[in-house]
Amino acid sequence: MASMCTRVCSRALSTSAARGSKVAVLGAAGGIGQPMSLLLKQAPLVSQLNLYDIVNAPGVGADLSHINTNAKVMAFQGAEQLDEALQGMDIVLIPAGVPRKPGMTRDDLFNTNASIVKNLAEACARNCPNAILGIIANPVNSTVPITAEVFKKHGVYNPNKLFGVTTLDVVRANTFVSELKGFDAETTNVPVVGGHAGKTIVPLISQSNPKAEFDQETLDKLTHRIQFGGDEVVKAKDGAGSATLSMALAGAKWAISILKALKGEKGIVECSYVESTITDAAFFSTPIQFNKDGMEKNLGMPKGLTKFEEDLINAALPELQASIKKGVEFANK
């Protein structure tokens, strides 16, 4: 009996692992990386979870490896192990970087985080050029263009596989709208377009499902809270960091959607920051439909936007274009 159980359980484990994908988290020991890795360890579609960081990765890896799910955990630490951490990966998530502190904007992080992302992008281009990349490290408006330029230099750039993860803006919009309207927070869906910083974040409240309508004063306050929700967290943490737990949830949510698309599930849509011709900005977040090859279709801007939303988009574009230019120039200097 025991022998039969062993064989059956072994086959089940093998089948489950065969269904899964290999995911790497770069910056896995950080404030976002640890809780996001925990969520991914629980995702049935992950067969291997590679954790990389410059410090503390072995400890995080050992801790997560004791959790009884089928994802195999491997830890890698330091520049000398970075290439190995990336080989054979299907998805790479990059939350690496320093967090914001009170009074800092995402652009204040630019010099440090831009260098970190550039180095990690170089390693991805060398070792897993066909992987789907989800960039979380701020400022996303600049770090995604940096990654694109690095991949172009290596001759492996595929715009259908590079994404800025803006899901936290959607998560916040869903939360704040559902609280005001008494909706079920888990089924409320508010698309958010534009970028991933301040006024470049444009929530499309008119497209909310379920439908949500507000007077102009409430709409102004709600929009501002969604755009600057990160500041709310930074202030509340009082120097102890920025949004980590909510970002970890958003990053894992995005990754799990991609995992489903990789396995053939149809109709997977997530708002993501991509190379785009939807507006005058070279990169812009809109609802993206995914398939096993990454971006299947950019669904573009929903129809029926209000003048208020159109004005928000127009106001976002100059700042967004400047951030994109800054990233491109950094990558090519």
C-alpha positions in Angstrom: 0.0 0.0 0.0 2.7 2.4 1.0 4.7 1.6 -2.2 1.6 2.3 -4.3 0.9 5.6 -2.6 4.6 6.6 -3.1 4.3 5.8 -6.8 1.0 7.6 -7.2 2.1 10.6 -5.2 5.3 10.8 -7.2 3.5 10.7 -10.5 1.1 13.4 -9.3 4.0 15.6 -8.2 5.8 15.1 -11.5 2.6 15.9 -13.5 2.0 19.1 -11.5 5.7 20.2 -12.0 5.4 19.5 -15.7 2.5 21.9 -15.9 4.4 24.6 -14.2 6.7 27.4 -15.4 10.1 28.6 -14.2 10.0 32.0 -12.5 12.9 34.1 -11.3 12.6 37.0 -8.8 15.5 39.4 -8.9 15.6 41.2 -5.6 13.9 38.3 -3.7 15.2 39.2 -0.3 13.7 42.8 -0.4 10.6 44.2 1.0 8.6 43.4 -2.1 10.6 40.3 -3.1 10.0 38.3 0.0 6.2 38.5 0.2 5.9 38.2 -3.6 8.1 35.1 -3.5 5.9 33.6 -0.8 2.8 34.2 -3.0 4.5 32.6 -6.0 5.6 29.6 -4.0 1.9 28.9 -3.4 1.0 29.3 -7.1 0.2 25.8 -8.7 1.6 26.9 -12.1 5.1 27.6 -10.8 7.4 24.5 -11.0 10.6 26.3 -10.2 11.2 29.5 -8.3 14.7 31.0 -8.5 15.4 33.7 -5.9 18.2 36.1 -6.5 19.6 39.0 -4.5 22.9 40.5 -3.5 22.4 39.5 0.1 20.2 37.2 2.2 18.9 35.1 -0.7 20.0 31.7 0.8 18.0 32.4 4.0 14.9 33.4 2.1 15.3 30.4 -0.1 15.7 28.0 2.8 12.6 29.5 4.5 10.4 29.2 1.5 11.6 25.7 0.6 10.0 24.3 3.7 6.5 25.2 2.4 4.7 22.1 1.2 3.9 23.2 -2.4 5.3 21.7 -5.6 7.4 24.7 -6.7 11.1 23.9 -6.3 13.0 26.8 -4.7 16.6 27.6 -5.6 18.5 30.6 -4.1 21.3 32.6 -5.8 23.4 35.3 -4.2 25.8 37.9 -5.6 26.8 38.9 -9.1 28.8 35.7 -9.7 25.5 33.6 -9.4 23.2 36.0 -11.4 23.7 34.3 -14.8 22.9 30.8 -13.3 19.8 32.2 -11.6 18.3 33.2 -15.0 19.1 30.3 -17.2 15.9 28.6 -18.5 13.5 31.0 -17.0 10.0 31.5 -18.5 9.2 34.7 -16.4 11.6 37.1 -14.7 10.2 39.6 -12.2 12.4 42.5 -11.2 11.4 44.2 -7.9 15.1 45.0 -7.1 16.1 48.5 -6.0 15.9 50.9 -3.1 12.5 51.9 -1.7 11.2 55.5 -1.4 11.4 57.4 1.8 9.2 60.4 2.9 9.5 63.3 0.5 11.1 61.3 -2.2 9.5 60.9 -5.6 10.0 57.9 -7.8 12.3 59.9 -10.0 14.5 60.6 -6.9 15.3 56.9 -7.0 16.4 57.1 -10.6 20.2 57.0 -10.5 20.4 54.1 -8.1 17.6 52.0 -9.5 18.3 52.7 -13.1 21.8 51.3 -12.7 20.5 48.2 -10.9 17.9 47.5 -13.6 20.3 48.1 -16.4 22.7 45.5 -14.9 19.9 43.0 -14.4 18.6 43.6 -17.9 22.0 42.8 -19.3 22.0 39.5 -17.5 18.5 38.7 -18.7 19.5 39.5 -22.3 22.4 37.1 -22.0 20.7 34.2 -20.3 17.0 34.2 -21.0 16.3 36.6 -23.9 12.9 34.8 -24.6 11.6 35.1 -21.1 8.7 37.4 -20.3 10.0 40.3 -18.1 7.9 42.1 -15.5 9.6 45.3 -14.4 8.6 46.4 -10.9 11.6 48.5 -9.9 10.8 52.2 -9.9 10.6 54.5 -11.7 8.9 52.1 -14.0 8.2 54.9 -16.5 12.0 54.9 -17.1 13.2 51.5 -16.1 11.1 49.7 -18.8 12.6 51.9 -21.6 16.1 51.2 -20.1 15.5 47.5 -20.3 14.2 47.8 -23.9 17.4 49.7 -24.9 19.6 47.0 -23.3 17.8 44.2 -25.2 18.1 46.2 -28.5 21.9 46.4 -28.0 22.0 42.6 -27.6 19.8 42.1 -30.6 17.1 40.2 -28.7 14.4 42.8 -28.0 10.8 41.6 -28.4 8.3 44.3 -27.4 5.7 41.5 -26.8 7.7 40.2 -23.9 8.7 43.3 -21.9 6.2 44.8 -19.4 6.1 47.4 -16.7 3.9 46.0 -13.9 1.4 48.7 -13.1 -1.1 46.3 -11.4 -0.8 48.1 -8.0 -2.5 51.1 -9.5 -5.4 48.9 -10.6 -5.5 47.2 -7.2 -5.7 50.6 -5.5 -8.4 51.8 -7.8 -10.4 48.6 -7.3 -10.1 49.0 -3.5 -10.9 52.7 -3.2 -13.9 52.5 -5.6 -15.3 49.4 -3.9 -15.0 51.1 -0.5 -16.9 54.2 -1.6 -19.6 52.2 -3.4 -19.9 49.2 -1.2 -19.0 46.9 -4.0 -17.3 43.5 -3.6 -13.6 44.5 -3.7 -12.5 41.2 -5.2 -14.8 41.5 -8.3 -14.5 45.3 -8.8 -12.4 46.2 -11.9 -11.2 49.7 -12.8 -8.7 49.9 -15.7 -5.8 52.3 -15.1 -3.8 53.6 -18.1 -0.8 55.8 -18.6 2.3 55.4 -16.5 3.2 54.4 -12.9 4.0 57.6 -11.1 1.8 60.5 -9.8 -0.2 62.2 -12.5 0.9 59.8 -15.2 -1.4 57.3 -13.4 -4.9 57.7 -15.0 -7.7 55.7 -13.5 -10.6 55.3 -15.9 -13.5 55.4 -13.4 -16.0 55.7 -16.2 -15.0 52.1 -17.2 -15.5 50.6 -13.8 -17.2 47.3 -13.6 -19.6 47.4 -11.7 -20.5 50.9 -13.0 -19.5 53.6 -10.5 -20.5 57.3 -10.7 -19.3 60.1 -8.5 -19.8 63.8 -8.2 -16.9 65.9 -9.5 -15.5 66.7 -6.0 -15.5 63.1 -5.0 -14.0 62.1 -8.4 -11.2 64.6 -8.0 -10.3 63.3 -4.5 -10.6 59.7 -5.6 -8.4 60.2 -8.7 -5.7 62.0 -6.6 -5.7 59.2 -4.0 -5.2 56.5 -6.7 -2.5 58.6 -8.3 -0.6 59.3 -5.1 -1.6 56.3 -3.0 2.1 55.4 -2.8 2.8 58.6 -1.0 0.1 57.7 1.6 2.0 54.5 2.4 5.4 56.1 2.5 4.1 58.7 4.9 2.4 56.1 7.1 5.6 54.0 7.3 7.4 57.1 8.5 10.8 56.3 7.0 10.5 52.5 7.2 9.9 52.0 3.5 7.3 52.2 0.8 4.4 50.0 -0.5 5.8 46.5 -0.3 2.9 44.2 0.7 0.4 45.6 -1.7 3.0 45.7 -4.5 3.9 42.1 -3.7 0.3 41.1 -4.1 0.0 43.1 -7.3 3.2 41.6 -8.7 2.1 38.1 -7.9 -1.4 38.7 -9.4 0.2 39.9 -12.6 2.6 37.0 -12.8 -0.1 34.4 -12.1 -2.2 35.9 -14.9 0.8 35.5 -17.3 1.4 31.9 -16.0 -2.2 31.1 -17.0 -1.7 32.6 -20.4 1.6 30.6 -20.9 -0.4 27.4 -20.2 -3.0 28.3 -22.9 -5.8 29.9 -21.0 -7.6 32.4 -23.2 -8.9 35.9 -22.5 -6.1 36.9 -19.9 -6.0 40.7 -19.7 -3.9 42.8 -17.4 -3.1 46.5 -17.6 0.6 46.7 -18.3 3.1 49.4 -19.4 4.4 48.5 -22.9 6.0 49.9 -26.0 3.0 51.6 -27.6 1.5 53.7 -30.4 -1.7 54.4 -28.6 -0.6 57.9 -27.7 2.3 60.1 -28.4 4.3 58.4 -25.6 6.6 55.6 -26.8 5.5 53.5 -23.7 2.0 53.6 -22.2 0.0 51.3 -20.0 -3.3 50.0 -21.4 -5.2 46.7 -21.0 -3.1 44.0 -22.6 -4.4 40.6 -23.8 -1.8 37.8 -23.2 -1.1 34.4 -24.7 1.7 31.9 -24.5 4.1 34.2 -26.4 3.5 37.3 -24.2 1.4 40.2 -25.5 -1.2 38.9 -28.0 -2.9 42.2 -28.4 -2.8 45.7 -27.1 -6.5 46.4 -26.4 -5.8 50.1 -26.4 -8.0 52.8 -24.8 -11.5 51.8 -23.9 -14.3 53.7 -25.7 -16.5 56.2 -24.0 -13.9 58.1 -21.9 -15.1 61.2 -20.3 -13.6 64.7 -20.9 -12.1 64.5 -17.4 -10.3 61.3 -18.3 -9.1 62.6 -21.6 -7.7 65.7 -19.9 -5.9 63.5 -17.4 -4.3 61.6 -20.2 -3.2 64.8 -21.9 -1.8 66.1 -18.7 0.1 62.9 -18.1 1.9 62.7 -21.5 4.6 65.4 -21.1 5.8 63.9 -17.8 5.7 60.4 -19.2 7.6 61.4 -22.4 10.3 63.0 -20.3 10.7 59.9 -18.1 10.9 57.7 -21.2 13.6 60.0 -22.7 15.5 60.0 -19.5 15.5 56.2 -19.4 16.6 55.9 -23.1 19.4 58.4 -22.6 20.6 56.6 -19.5 20.8 53.3 -21.2 22.7 54.7 -24.2 25.2 56.9 -22.4 
